[in-house]
Every structure is written in C-alpha cells, then in structure tokens.
C-alpha cells in the first residue's frame, strides 16, 4: 500500500472530495495507463517531449477511445491490472459501490 496506509484509499479519497469512488478509480486508472504507455513508448521515441506522448482526446480520437475502453475493461475485471495494490484498491471500489446499491 501507498505509504503504509490501510486499504480503501480510493474510497476514502472519494468520500473526502464527495464524488463517486468509481470516478476516482477511473481517473487513477487513466493516469496509470498513460504512465504505462509512456514507459513502453519512451524507448521507441526519445525525441518527443513527455507531454507530447500523452494521449489527447483532441489529437488522437482513436487512441483516446481505446484508453476509455481499456479503463472500462479493467474496472470490470480487476485481475487484469498488473499492479496488485492498484488492482486491490479498484476491487474495493467495486465492492463499495455494490454495498451502496
């Protein structure tokens, strides 16, 4: 866990800022996937600035849609998330939502 905090960080953040935990999880998964893409492409294109490598919905609509689909897939099946701590946190979000509804 991050800084030895108890599990449920995403749920606590969502409660603190008063938005749904799924939305917070989506933001975090988006950042996670973008960072993963940056790491994978950094060896291929060292000449681009890091900000140029980030997916921009205005510049690359297809990549943006693929990213949104990947996020939805990871929310539905947290076992696909490579980072085990993040996978567990997202799983707790899904459980929290199920309990609420």
C-alpha positions in Angstrom: 0.0 0.0 0.0 1.0 3.6 -0.5 2.8 5.0 2.5 1.6 2.0 4.6 -2.0 3.3 4.6 -4.8 0.9 5.2 -6.6 -0.5 2.1 -9.5 1.6 0.8 -7.6 4.7 -0.2 -9.6 5.4 -3.3 -12.9 5.1 -1.4 -11.6 7.5 1.3 -10.4 10.0 -1.3 -13.9 9.8 -2.9 -15.6 10.4 0.4 -13.3 13.3 1.2 -13.9 15.1 -2.1 -17.6 14.0 -2.3 -17.6 12.2 -5.6 -18.3 8.6 -6.6 -15.4 6.2 -5.9 -15.7 4.8 -9.5 -14.9 8.2 -10.9 -11.8 8.5 -8.7 -10.8 5.0 -9.8 -11.3 5.9 -13.5 -9.0 9.0 -13.0 -6.4 6.9 -11.3 -6.6 4.1 -13.9 -6.3 6.7 -16.7 -3.1 8.1 -15.2 -1.8 4.5 -14.6 -2.4 3.5 -18.2 -0.9 6.8 -19.6 2.2 6.2 -17.5 2.4 2.7 -18.7 2.1 3.8 -22.3 4.8 6.4 -21.7 7.2 3.8 -20.4 6.5 1.5 -23.3 7.0 4.2 -25.9 9.9 6.0 -24.3 12.4 3.7 -25.8 10.8 4.0 -29.2 10.6 7.8 -29.5 13.1 9.5 -27.3 12.9 12.7 -29.3 9.3 13.6 -28.2 8.7 15.6 -25.0 6.8 13.7 -22.3 3.8 16.0 -22.7 3.8 15.2 -26.5 3.4 11.5 -25.7 0.3 11.8 -23.5 -3.0 10.9 -25.2 -5.0 13.9 -26.0 -8.7 13.4 -27.0 -8.5 16.2 -29.5 -5.4 14.9 -31.3 -5.8 11.2 -31.4 -9.5 10.2 -31.0 -8.9 6.5 -31.7 -6.3 6.1 -29.0 -8.5 8.0 -26.6 -11.4 5.7 -27.3 -9.1 2.7 -26.8 -7.9 4.1 -23.5 -11.5 4.6 -22.3 -12.4 1.0 -23.3 -9.3 -0.3 -21.5 -10.3 1.5 -18.4 -13.8 0.1 -18.5 -12.3 -3.4 -19.0 -10.1 -3.0 -16.0 -13.0 -1.8 -13.9 -14.9 -4.9 -14.9 -12.0 -7.3 -14.3 -9.5 -6.0 -11.8 -7.4 -9.2 -12.2 -6.2 -7.6 -15.5 -4.5 -4.7 -13.6 -0.8 -5.6 -13.3 -0.1 -3.5 -10.2 -1.5 -5.7 -7.4 -2.1 -2.9 -5.0 -4.0 -0.8 -7.5 -6.0 -3.9 -8.5 -7.0 -4.4 -4.9 -7.9 -0.8 -4.4 -10.1 -0.8 -7.5 -11.7 -4.1 -6.4 -12.6 -2.4 -3.1 -14.2 0.4 -5.0 -16.4 -2.1 -6.9 -17.4 -3.7 -3.5 -18.2 -0.3 -2.0 -20.4 0.5 -4.9 -22.2 -2.9 -4.7 -22.8 -2.3 -1.0 -24.3 1.1 -1.6 -26.7 -0.1 -4.3 
